[in-house]
């Protein structure tokens, strides 16, 4: 099953500039795993070495934060949209 993955500007160099990439999987983890084969190197920006999401990367499925769902085990279905949103920090 294929879902759309929205790629933020800072990560588009891994997708040859594409802002949306189709990837397959039954849950978020599988979709992001599939994305690695289409966007070589992107996994270094998304995951820690232990396979956990980097804490500065937020993932949404249809505008729902996966941290409040089932994280990487959050199921997806045809037509769903996953958004990768890098956290932005700053201050005065």
Secondary structure, DSSP 8 states (H G I E B T S, - for coil): -EEEEE--GGGGGGTTT-SEEEEE-SBHHHHHHHHHHHSTTTHHHHB-TTS-B-TTEEEEETTEEGGGTTGGG-B--TT-EEEEEE------
